[in-house]
Amino acid sequence: MKNKNSQYLFRTVLFVFALFGATSAFAHGHDGIAINTGVISPCQPLWLVIAPNNPTDNVNQVCVDVPVNYHGKVKVVFNLDSPVQSSTNPDSSVGLHHMVLLSRVLQHQIEIGNLSPNNISVIGIFHGSAMSKDHWPFTDSPEAGLLQQVLDFNHASPPIHTQLEVCGVTLKGMMMHGAMMSDGSLVTQADLYPGVLVDQGAIARLVQLERNGYTYIQDYQNQLGWFWYASSTS
């Protein structure tokens, strides 16, 4: 009985030490280790995506408190399922514009040595009303210049892998229901803007990309203006 009581006492002492040790560790983690939120002090006049060619321009310069840097792999898919337009330019696709801005950021990250072009992929997927209204992925698109700007990153220096896709289901529906080009001709697959690819189905494709670690971004619009939503499974 004495031996058994000794064992209980020994185990109790071990438990108390372990408890205090764990408490001490948690306290140290709370008080001694600060969470890194990315804030720098003092702020710095860093490169801005809206003026990539003028990193030292002092006109309207801002001081950045939270720099943005990437390491490893960057994979992003833009869900272009509705024609979200800029309030200042009704013919401008907000989603395509954001693809251009992000690609500029990634180019800069390559230039400063944080990323490799082989670890970058930016994909935009058109479907639904974003295809039927204003025909943005087609040759008669009012945004042909912006479509080309997105695709040109593949051949830029440094290069960024950018890809534009349309939903094969939406395309087939447009062809079956007699959707018209701006010149009055019927829509065909040949009318897609050069370089735009057809996927087997946009929803399935989005699921596939998210399951493979792509961060999902979607612009949306209501009576207050446009917003964006992002999520990631990685």
C-alpha positions in Angstrom: 0.0 0.0 0.0 2.9 2.3 0.9 4.5 1.7 -2.5 1.2 2.4 -4.3 0.8 5.7 -2.4 4.4 6.6 -3.3 3.6 6.0 -6.9 0.5 8.2 -6.7 2.5 11.0 -5.0 5.3 10.7 -7.6 2.8 10.9 -10.5 1.1 13.9 -8.8 4.4 15.7 -8.5 5.2 15.0 -12.2 1.8 16.3 -13.2 2.2 19.5 -11.2 5.6 20.2 -12.7 4.3 19.5 -16.2 1.3 21.8 -15.6 3.5 24.6 -14.4 5.9 24.0 -17.2 3.1 24.1 -19.8 1.7 27.3 -18.2 5.1 28.9 -18.2 5.5 28.0 -21.9 2.1 29.4 -22.9 2.8 32.6 -20.9 6.2 33.0 -22.6 4.6 32.4 -25.9 1.9 35.1 -25.2 4.2 37.7 -23.6 7.6 37.0 -25.1 6.8 36.2 -28.7 5.1 38.9 -30.7 2.8 38.0 -33.6 4.3 39.2 -36.9 1.7 41.3 -38.6 4.0 42.6 -41.3 4.1 46.2 -40.0 7.4 48.1 -40.3 8.4 51.2 -38.3 9.2 53.7 -39.5 7.2 53.4 -42.7 9.2 53.5 -46.0 8.5 55.0 -49.5 8.4 51.7 -51.3 7.6 50.7 -54.8 3.8 50.9 -55.6 2.0 48.7 -58.1 0.3 51.7 -59.7 3.6 53.2 -60.7 6.0 50.3 -61.4 8.3 52.4 -63.5 8.8 55.2 -61.0 9.8 53.6 -57.7 11.5 56.8 -56.5 9.0 59.3 -57.8 8.4 61.9 -55.1 5.1 63.1 -56.6 2.1 62.0 -54.5 4.5 59.6 -52.7 3.1 57.6 -49.8 4.9 56.0 -46.9 4.2 52.3 -46.7 3.6 50.7 -43.2 2.9 47.2 -44.5 5.1 45.9 -47.3 4.0 42.9 -49.3 6.4 40.1 -50.2 6.0 36.6 -51.5 8.1 33.5 -51.2 7.7 30.0 -52.5 4.8 29.5 -54.9 2.0 31.9 -55.9 -1.0 30.4 -57.6 -4.1 32.5 -58.0 -7.4 32.0 -59.9 -9.8 34.9 -60.7 -13.4 33.9 -61.0 -14.7 36.2 -63.7 -18.3 35.2 -63.6 -20.0 38.6 -63.9 -19.1 41.7 -65.8 -18.0 43.8 -62.8 -17.1 47.2 -64.2 -15.1 50.1 -62.9 -17.2 53.1 -61.7 -14.9 55.5 -63.5 -14.8 53.5 -66.8 -17.9 51.5 -67.5 -16.1 49.5 -70.2 -13.3 48.4 -67.9 -13.3 44.9 -66.3 -12.3 45.2 -62.6 -11.2 41.5 -62.6 -8.9 41.8 -65.6 -7.5 45.0 -64.2 -6.7 43.2 -60.9 -5.0 40.4 -62.8 -2.7 43.1 -64.4 -1.9 44.7 -61.0 -1.2 41.3 -59.4 1.1 40.3 -62.3 3.0 43.5 -61.9 3.5 42.8 -58.2 4.8 39.3 -59.0 7.2 40.7 -61.6 8.6 43.0 -59.0 9.0 40.0 -56.6 11.0 38.2 -59.2 13.2 41.3 -59.8 14.1 41.6 -56.1 14.8 37.9 -55.9 11.9 36.7 -53.8 10.2 34.5 -56.5 11.0 32.3 -59.5 8.9 32.6 -62.6 8.5 28.8 -62.5 6.5 29.1 -59.2 3.9 31.6 -60.4 0.5 31.0 -62.1 -2.3 33.5 -62.5 -5.5 32.2 -64.2 -8.7 34.0 -65.1 -11.9 32.1 -65.8 -14.8 33.7 -67.7 -18.3 32.2 -67.5 -21.9 33.2 -67.1 -22.9 36.8 -67.8 -19.2 37.9 -68.0 -19.2 36.1 -71.4 -22.7 37.1 -72.7 -22.6 40.8 -71.7 -20.2 43.0 -73.8 -18.5 39.8 -75.0 -15.4 40.4 -73.0 -13.5 37.2 -73.9 -14.3 37.6 -77.6 -12.5 39.4 -80.5 -15.2 42.3 -80.4 -14.5 42.9 -76.7 -14.4 46.5 -75.6 -11.6 45.3 -73.3 -9.4 43.8 -76.1 -6.5 45.9 -75.0 -6.7 44.7 -71.4 -7.1 41.0 -72.5 -3.9 41.4 -74.5 -2.2 43.1 -71.6 -3.0 40.1 -69.3 -1.7 37.6 -71.9 1.4 39.6 -72.7 2.8 38.9 -69.3 3.7 35.4 -70.6 6.3 37.0 -72.9 7.4 39.9 -70.7 10.7 40.3 -68.9 10.5 38.8 -66.3 7.7 36.5 -67.5 4.6 35.7 -65.5 2.4 32.7 -66.4 -1.0 34.2 -67.1 -3.9 32.3 -68.5 -7.4 33.2 -69.6 -10.1 30.6 -70.0 -13.8 30.5 -70.9 -16.4 28.0 -69.7 -17.1 25.4 -72.5 -20.7 25.0 -71.1 -21.4 28.8 -71.4 -19.8 28.9 -74.8 -21.9 26.1 -76.1 -25.0 27.7 -74.7 -24.2 30.9 -76.5 -23.7 29.1 -79.7 -26.9 27.1 -79.3 -29.0 30.1 -78.5 -27.7 32.3 -81.3 -25.7 34.8 -79.4 -24.5 37.6 -81.6 -21.2 39.4 -82.1 -21.2 43.2 -82.4 -21.2 42.9 -86.2 -24.4 40.8 -86.2 -22.7 37.5 -86.9 -23.4 34.4 -84.7 -20.8 33.6 -82.0 -18.5 30.7 -82.7 -15.5 29.3 -80.9 -13.3 30.9 -83.5 -14.4 34.3 -82.3 -12.7 33.9 -78.9 -10.0 36.5 -78.4 -6.6 35.0 -79.5 -5.0 33.1 -76.7 -8.2 32.5 -74.7 -8.6 28.8 -73.9 -11.8 26.7 -73.4 -12.1 24.6 -70.3 -14.5 21.7 -69.8 -16.6 23.6 -67.3 -15.9 26.6 -65.2 -17.3 25.4 -61.8 -15.5 22.1 -62.0 -12.3 23.9 -63.1 -12.5 26.3 -60.1 -12.9 23.4 -57.8 -9.9 21.6 -59.4 -7.7 24.7 -59.1 -8.6 25.4 -55.5 -7.9 21.8 -54.6 -4.5 22.3 -56.1 -3.6 25.2 -53.9 -4.8 28.2 -56.0 -6.0 31.2 -54.0 -9.5 32.1 -55.2 -10.4 35.7 -55.9 -13.7 37.1 -57.1 -14.9 40.6 -57.8 -18.6 41.4 -57.1 -20.8 44.4 -57.4 -23.9 45.8 -55.7 -25.6 49.2 -55.3 -22.7 50.5 -53.2 -20.0 49.7 -55.7 -17.6 46.8 -56.4 -15.8 44.6 -53.9 -13.7 41.5 -54.0 -13.6 38.2 -52.2 -10.6 35.9 -51.7 -10.2 32.5 -50.1 -7.5 29.8 -50.1 -7.4 26.1 -49.3 -3.6 25.9 -49.0 
